Amino acid sequence: MRIGIAGIAGRMGRLLAEETEVAGAVLAGGTVRPGAPIATLPAGLPVLPDIVALCAASDVVVDFTHAHAARAHALAAAETGTALVLGSSGLSATDEEAVAEAAKRVPIVYAASFAPGVTLFLAVAERMAAALPPEQYDAEIVEMHHRQKVDAPSGTAIALGRAVAAGRGTTLEEAGRESGRDGHCGARGTGAIGFAALRGGQVVGEHTLIFAAASEHISLTHRNFDRRVYAAGAVRAAFWVQGKAPGLYAMRDVLGM
């Protein structure tokens, strides 16, 4: 199987290249942004001029680049009939609609996190939320990432919020989000889902979900110490998605959950 990597010269791109070779797939090549360092790329690796050329050369493309590129990359995959594994975070509702539209033509695995532990975390969060009524248990999500991360809350935090809302039979938009509290912001809204985003140092990723009631608090935490878990999970998803029917898939599907 030929796996292409968008943004192969970046931190995640290099890890994806390593995990592709460890898994025994053919590294079809990658794209690089202008000015990106390419000296550390594998010798002889094809650097393709754009995402369309990369898709044409690959059976599956893995993309962890940037939210602003998601729409164009999904469209390129659809036009070339190439499966896509999309791990970029911070997509807007419009971006997600474009990805869903492309998934009508090709199989796409889109996930907030490709770490197996996070996938299980989301499933447990949904079940906990179903058992803990919002009138009694406030749901708060706290996440921390490295200082270079540009979007907040993180994609995984948003996915946690959606899981909590789904467990309560609603959506995150309907339940309401509370974040960035400062000054006299009023009492907390009943049923709303709270978010707090911390940035600093080189934290790979930490997420804590808290259910707080008058008489007890329950918390669930996931900590990631190495970005390689994301790369390994994405390559696993690439093997899984090859040959699948067009559709929008998640890591739950990859893991058979």
C-alpha positions as CSV (number, residue, x, y, z in Angstrom):
1,M,0.0,0.0,0.0
2,R,1.2,3.5,-0.9
3,I,0.8,6.1,1.8
4,G,1.4,9.8,1.0
5,I,1.9,12.3,3.8
6,A,0.9,16.0,3.6
7,G,3.4,18.2,5.3
8,I,6.0,15.5,5.5
9,A,8.8,17.9,6.7
10,G,6.9,18.9,9.8
11,R,7.1,17.3,13.3
12,M,4.1,15.1,12.8
13,G,5.0,14.5,9.1
14,R,8.4,13.0,10.0
15,L,6.8,10.7,12.6
16,L,4.2,9.6,10.1
17,A,6.9,8.8,7.6
18,E,8.7,6.7,10.2
19,E,5.6,4.8,11.3
20,T,4.7,4.2,7.6
21,E,7.9,2.4,7.1
22,V,7.7,0.5,10.4
23,A,4.2,-0.8,9.3
24,G,5.7,-2.1,6.0
25,A,3.8,0.3,3.7
26,V,5.4,2.1,0.7
27,L,6.1,5.8,1.5
28,A,4.7,7.3,-1.7
29,G,6.0,10.8,-1.0
30,G,4.9,14.0,0.6
31,T,4.3,17.7,0.2
32,V,6.2,20.4,2.0
33,R,5.3,24.0,2.7
34,P,7.6,26.6,1.2
35,G,10.7,27.1,3.3
36,A,10.3,23.9,5.3
37,P,13.5,22.0,6.2
38,I,13.9,19.0,3.9
39,A,17.4,17.9,4.9
40,T,16.0,15.4,7.4
41,L,13.7,13.7,5.0
42,P,14.5,10.1,3.9
43,A,16.9,9.9,1.0
44,G,15.2,9.6,-2.3
45,L,11.8,10.4,-1.0
46,P,9.6,12.1,-3.7
47,V,8.6,15.6,-2.7
48,L,5.4,16.3,-4.7
49,P,4.5,19.8,-6.0
50,D,1.0,19.9,-4.5
51,I,-1.7,17.9,-2.8
52,V,-3.3,16.7,-6.1
53,A,-0.1,15.2,-7.2
54,L,0.4,13.5,-3.8
55,C,-3.1,12.1,-3.9
56,A,-2.6,10.8,-7.5
57,A,0.6,9.0,-6.3
58,S,-0.9,7.4,-3.2
59,D,-3.5,4.9,-2.2
60,V,-4.1,6.8,1.1
61,V,-3.0,10.3,2.1
62,V,-2.5,11.2,5.7
63,D,-3.0,14.8,6.6
64,F,-2.0,16.4,9.9
65,T,-1.2,19.8,8.4
66,H,-3.6,22.7,9.3
67,A,-7.3,23.4,9.4
68,H,-7.2,25.9,6.6
69,A,-5.9,23.2,4.2
70,A,-8.5,20.6,5.1
71,R,-11.1,21.6,2.6
72,A,-8.7,21.7,-0.4
73,H,-7.1,18.4,0.7
74,A,-10.4,16.7,1.0
75,L,-11.5,18.0,-2.4
76,A,-8.2,16.7,-4.0
77,A,-8.7,13.3,-2.5
78,A,-12.3,13.2,-3.8
79,E,-11.2,14.3,-7.3
80,T,-8.4,11.6,-7.5
81,G,-10.4,8.8,-5.8
82,T,-7.8,8.6,-2.9
83,A,-8.7,7.6,0.6
84,L,-7.9,10.2,3.3
85,V,-6.9,10.1,6.9
86,L,-7.5,13.6,8.4
87,G,-6.0,14.5,11.7
88,S,-6.0,18.3,11.5
89,S,-7.7,20.1,14.4
90,G,-9.6,23.4,14.6
91,L,-11.8,22.8,11.5
92,S,-14.7,25.2,11.2
93,A,-18.3,24.0,10.6
94,T,-17.9,24.9,7.0
95,D,-14.6,22.9,6.7
96,E,-16.3,19.9,8.3
97,E,-19.2,20.2,5.8
98,A,-16.7,20.1,3.0
99,V,-15.0,17.0,4.4
100,A,-18.3,15.3,4.8
101,E,-19.2,16.2,1.2
102,A,-15.9,14.7,-0.1
103,A,-16.6,11.6,1.9
104,K,-19.6,10.9,-0.3
105,R,-17.0,10.1,-3.0
106,V,-14.1,8.6,-1.1
107,P,-13.6,7.0,2.3
108,I,-12.2,9.5,4.9
109,V,-11.2,8.8,8.5
110,Y,-11.5,12.0,10.4
111,A,-10.8,12.1,14.1
112,A,-10.0,14.6,16.8
113,S,-7.3,12.2,18.1
114,F,-5.8,9.0,16.7
115,A,-4.6,7.8,20.1
116,P,-6.5,4.6,21.0
117,G,-6.8,5.7,24.6
118,V,-8.5,8.9,23.6
119,T,-11.0,6.9,21.5
120,L,-11.9,4.9,24.6
121,F,-12.0,8.1,26.7
122,L,-14.6,9.5,24.4
123,A,-16.7,6.4,24.6
124,V,-16.6,6.3,28.4
125,A,-17.3,10.0,28.6
126,E,-20.6,9.5,26.6
127,R,-21.7,6.7,28.9
128,M,-20.8,8.7,32.0
129,A,-22.8,11.7,30.7
130,A,-25.8,9.5,30.1
131,A,-25.8,8.4,33.7
132,L,-25.2,11.8,35.3
133,P,-28.0,14.3,34.7
134,P,-27.0,17.8,33.8
135,E,-29.3,19.3,36.4
136,Q,-27.1,17.7,39.1
137,Y,-23.7,17.3,37.4
138,D,-21.9,20.1,35.7
139,A,-19.5,19.0,33.0
140,E,-16.2,20.8,32.7
141,I,-13.4,20.0,30.3
142,V,-9.8,21.1,31.0
143,E,-7.1,20.7,28.4
144,M,-3.4,21.6,28.2
145,H,-1.1,21.6,25.2
146,H,2.3,23.0,24.1
147,R,2.7,26.7,23.7
148,Q,2.8,26.5,19.8
149,K,-0.7,25.1,19.5
150,V,-2.8,27.7,17.7
151,D,-6.4,26.6,18.2
152,A,-8.4,26.4,21.4
153,P,-10.1,24.5,22.8
154,S,-8.3,21.5,21.3
155,G,-10.1,19.2,18.8
156,T,-10.1,16.4,21.4
157,A,-11.7,18.8,24.0
158,I,-14.4,19.6,21.5
159,A,-14.9,15.9,20.8
160,L,-15.2,15.3,24.5
161,G,-17.9,18.1,24.7
162,R,-19.7,16.4,21.8
163,A,-19.5,13.0,23.5
164,V,-21.0,14.5,26.8
165,A,-23.7,16.2,24.8
166,A,-24.5,13.0,22.9
167,G,-24.7,11.0,26.2
168,R,-27.3,13.6,27.4
169,G,-29.3,13.3,24.2
170,T,-28.4,16.6,22.7
171,T,-25.7,18.4,20.8
172,L,-22.9,20.6,22.0
173,E,-24.5,23.6,20.2
174,E,-27.8,23.0,21.9
175,A,-26.3,22.4,25.3
176,G,-24.2,25.5,25.1
177,R,-20.5,26.1,25.6
178,E,-18.9,28.2,28.4
179,S,-15.3,29.1,28.1
180,G,-12.9,32.0,28.8
181,R,-14.6,33.1,32.0
182,D,-13.3,36.3,33.3
183,G,-14.6,39.0,35.6
184,H,-18.3,39.2,36.6
185,C,-19.5,36.6,34.0
186,G,-22.6,35.5,36.0
187,A,-23.5,32.1,37.4
188,R,-22.7,28.9,35.5
189,G,-25.5,27.8,33.1
190,T,-27.3,24.6,33.9
191,G,-26.6,22.0,31.3
192,A,-23.8,24.0,29.6
193,I,-20.5,22.3,29.0
194,G,-17.5,24.2,30.2
195,F,-14.1,24.4,28.6
196,A,-10.7,25.7,29.9
197,A,-7.6,25.7,27.6
198,L,-4.1,25.9,29.0
199,R,-1.0,26.5,26.9
200,G,2.6,26.2,27.9
201,G,5.9,24.5,27.5
202,Q,6.0,21.4,25.4
203,V,3.0,19.4,26.7
204,V,1.9,16.9,24.1
205,G,-1.7,16.7,25.3
206,E,-3.6,16.4,28.5
207,H,-7.4,16.3,28.9
208,T,-9.5,16.0,32.0
209,L,-13.3,15.7,32.1
210,I,-14.9,16.6,35.4
211,F,-18.5,16.0,36.4
212,A,-19.2,18.2,39.5
213,A,-22.2,17.8,41.7
214,A,-23.0,19.2,45.1
215,S,-22.0,16.1,46.9
216,E,-19.3,14.5,44.7
217,H,-16.9,15.1,41.8
218,I,-15.9,12.5,39.2
219,S,-13.0,13.1,36.9
220,L,-11.5,11.2,34.0
221,T,-8.0,12.1,32.6
222,H,-6.0,11.2,29.6
223,R,-2.3,12.2,29.3
224,N,-0.2,11.7,26.2
225,F,3.6,11.7,26.5
226,D,4.6,11.1,22.9
227,R,3.2,12.3,19.6
228,R,4.2,9.0,18.1
229,V,0.9,7.5,19.4
230,Y,-1.0,9.8,17.0
231,A,1.2,8.8,14.1
232,A,0.9,5.1,14.8
233,G,-2.8,5.4,15.1
234,A,-3.1,7.3,11.8
235,V,-1.1,4.7,9.9
236,R,-3.3,2.0,11.5
237,A,-6.3,4.0,10.2
238,A,-4.7,4.2,6.7
239,F,-4.4,0.4,6.5
240,W,-8.0,0.1,7.7
241,V,-9.5,2.6,5.3
242,Q,-8.0,1.2,2.1
243,G,-10.7,-0.4,0.0
244,K,-13.6,0.9,2.2
245,A,-16.7,2.3,0.7
246,P,-17.0,6.1,0.5
247,G,-18.1,7.5,3.8
248,L,-17.0,9.5,6.8
249,Y,-15.4,7.2,9.4
250,A,-13.9,7.7,12.9
251,M,-11.3,6.0,15.1
252,R,-14.2,4.1,16.7
253,D,-14.7,2.4,13.4
254,V,-11.0,1.7,13.0
255,L,-10.8,0.1,16.4
256,G,-14.1,-1.8,16.0
257,M,-15.8,-0.1,18.9
